[in-house]
């Protein structure tokens, strides 16, 4: 049987306001990682187009 994130947090007995703060921080970090990946991919695409004589 798989344990859910909610069950793990309940087991740690983290207060609700702290739990929400941790969740929000994790979400901001995930958004930052997604943005960094998209930026890195856009730069790689631009480099490959420039190197192949494509439009810049």
Secondary structure, DSSP 8 states (H G I E B T S, - for coil): ----HHHHHHHHT--HHHHHHHHHHHHHHHHHHHHHHHHHHHHHHHHHHHHTT---
